[in-house]
Amino acid sequence: MFEAGDIREWRDRDVVDPGGSKIGKLEAVYVDTRTDQPFFATLTTGMPTRRRLVFVPLTGATVGPEYVRVAYDKNAVRSAPSIETDGELPAEDEAAVFEHYELEYETGASGERRLARR
């Protein structure tokens, strides 16, 4: 797993798929609130006049000197749920992000959010 102190250094790195195709630039890392470990990232994608942030799991990701390689292909990531570049993921939309990647979703014991931005 990744060292939590290192995740701040990932911002603005290229994010690539398993084949090396660039998907976007890493904008933020979201941790699992149950473990405080990096779990998802948001990437800036789209045309310069129509940018958006898409979510991609960090499970199976590797970090290189200038990139973060994720375990999902470019098309799967680009079709993932997204938010505006200055937006925030509403709590009621968290489950859709997990569902897109066929990941199990559970809230905390008291119903709290599963993801927190770091």
C-alpha positions as CSV (number, residue, x, y, z in Angstrom):
1,M,0.0,0.0,0.0
2,F,1.0,3.6,-0.4
3,E,2.4,5.8,2.4
4,A,-0.2,8.4,3.2
5,G,2.5,11.1,3.5
6,D,3.5,10.6,-0.1
7,I,0.1,11.2,-1.7
8,R,0.4,14.9,-1.7
9,E,3.3,14.5,-4.0
10,W,1.2,12.8,-6.6
11,R,-0.9,15.9,-7.5
12,D,-0.6,16.9,-11.1
13,R,1.2,13.7,-12.1
14,D,0.0,12.0,-15.3
15,V,-2.3,9.1,-14.7
16,V,-2.0,6.2,-17.2
17,D,-3.8,3.0,-17.8
18,P,-2.2,-0.5,-17.8
19,G,-1.1,0.0,-21.4
20,G,0.5,3.4,-20.7
21,S,-2.2,5.5,-22.3
22,K,-2.6,8.9,-20.6
23,I,-6.0,9.3,-19.0
24,G,-5.6,12.6,-17.2
25,K,-3.8,14.5,-14.4
26,L,-4.2,13.5,-10.8
27,E,-6.1,16.2,-9.0
28,A,-6.8,14.7,-5.5
29,V,-6.7,11.5,-3.5
30,Y,-9.6,10.2,-1.5
31,V,-9.1,7.9,1.4
32,D,-11.3,5.2,2.8
33,T,-12.7,6.6,6.0
34,R,-12.7,3.1,7.6
35,T,-8.9,2.6,7.1
36,D,-7.6,6.1,6.3
37,Q,-5.8,4.5,3.3
38,P,-5.8,6.0,-0.3
39,F,-8.7,4.4,-2.1
40,F,-9.7,6.6,-5.0
41,A,-8.2,9.5,-7.0
42,T,-9.9,12.2,-9.1
43,L,-8.4,13.0,-12.5
44,T,-8.7,16.1,-14.5
45,T,-9.9,15.1,-18.0
46,G,-11.6,16.6,-21.0
47,M,-11.0,19.5,-23.3
48,P,-9.5,22.7,-22.0
49,T,-12.9,24.5,-22.1
50,R,-14.8,21.5,-20.7
51,R,-12.8,20.0,-17.9
52,R,-14.2,17.6,-15.3
53,L,-13.0,15.3,-12.5
54,V,-13.5,11.6,-12.8
55,F,-13.0,9.0,-10.1
56,V,-10.7,6.0,-10.4
57,P,-9.8,3.4,-7.7
58,L,-6.2,3.2,-6.5
59,T,-6.3,-0.5,-5.8
60,G,-3.5,-2.1,-7.9
61,A,-2.0,1.3,-8.8
62,T,1.7,1.8,-9.0
63,V,3.6,5.1,-8.7
64,G,6.5,6.0,-11.0
65,P,8.7,9.0,-11.1
66,E,6.3,11.1,-13.2
67,Y,3.1,9.0,-13.3
68,V,0.5,7.0,-11.5
69,R,-0.5,3.8,-13.3
70,V,-4.0,2.6,-12.5
71,A,-5.4,-0.9,-13.0
72,Y,-8.3,0.3,-15.2
73,D,-8.3,1.1,-18.9
74,K,-8.8,4.6,-20.2
75,N,-12.3,4.0,-21.5
76,A,-13.6,2.7,-18.2
77,V,-12.1,5.7,-16.3
78,R,-13.4,8.3,-18.7
79,S,-16.9,6.9,-18.5
80,A,-16.8,6.9,-14.7
81,P,-19.0,9.2,-12.6
82,S,-17.6,12.7,-12.6
83,I,-18.0,16.1,-10.9
84,E,-17.2,19.7,-11.9
85,T,-13.6,20.8,-11.4
86,D,-14.7,23.0,-8.5
87,G,-17.4,20.5,-7.3
88,E,-17.7,18.0,-4.5
89,L,-19.0,14.4,-4.6
90,P,-22.4,14.4,-2.9
91,A,-22.7,11.7,-0.3
92,E,-25.7,10.1,-2.1
93,D,-23.5,9.7,-5.3
94,E,-20.7,7.8,-3.6
95,A,-22.3,4.4,-4.2
96,A,-22.5,5.0,-8.0
97,V,-18.7,5.5,-8.1
98,F,-18.1,2.2,-6.4
99,E,-20.8,0.5,-8.6
100,H,-19.1,1.7,-11.8
101,Y,-16.0,-0.2,-10.9
102,E,-17.9,-3.2,-9.5
103,L,-16.6,-2.5,-6.0
104,E,-18.7,-3.3,-2.9
105,Y,-20.0,-0.2,-1.2
106,E,-20.8,0.2,2.5
107,T,-21.1,3.3,4.6
108,G,-19.6,3.4,8.1
109,A,-21.3,1.9,11.1
110,S,-23.1,5.2,11.8
111,G,-23.9,5.9,8.1
112,E,-20.9,8.3,7.6
113,R,-19.3,8.8,4.2
114,R,-16.9,6.2,2.8
115,L,-14.6,8.6,1.0
116,A,-12.7,11.7,2.3
117,R,-10.6,14.0,0.2
118,R,-6.9,14.4,1.3
